[in-house]
């Protein structure tokens, strides 16, 4: 067969194109990965003055520090406190000075009356650019395996962590739609063994956020959530002794479990608390970005380390229960 210059050129060109395909695909992949970040960097960030934000749970922890940060940035801040006359609320007012842009208000998220009163206060002090953000930060926790806790504790934790966030969101949803604002629930990291009462409320809020995000998109309202294990920073759950847990068990549960098992569970739970990050600024930074970025993330931080807190089955099963002795 005689090879002509044209055929050689065609073959060489085809070979070069085949060699270039992986490079082109790699370039396109990198572009897809970097495009969201490029959009975020190129977009104009929000101007805070004249915009209002309501934060629940500002007595301490993330809510307290976020209120001060947003105030310094120029937002009008409505800081909901369970105890408006307490040390945390008074410290907020002192540190904010006399600007008139930080309002401390009574807000128990389990109380429909408090939530409605909070909305009326916001409406009466609404700045010129309207209502921009809602941060559902209030939350409580407790420890205990499923049968160890009375129904009253399940109701209390669910009323604050889950229904409290929903109650506040529903009340302020019309304002968020009107001003195309942002809802920003906080979801602390949850692990299930011995913490089911807390985990179920946070898992439910995560799904509530997912539904709300999709439904509010057509109104221009953006929804973000911020998970992470920051128990050491927030002190949402103080360490528990095995004796405290044992004394709260019903007589029936004491016939099933022994003190060795309760001690092991207490050690495990307290180790999770101790492993929590003390870098609360990470969460505050994420919440500020969620409120100010023109393209906020749907979910900030990372769940990757959560499964590190799930002990293998062998870690639990080696401890004998009374019923097996």
Beta strands, then each sheet from edge to edge (+ up, - down):
strand 1: 52-55
strand 2: 76-81
strand 3: 102-106
strand 4: 131-135
strand 5: 182-186
strand 6: 222-226
strand 7: 299-300
sheet 1: 3+ 2+ 1+ 4+ 5+ 6+ 7+
end
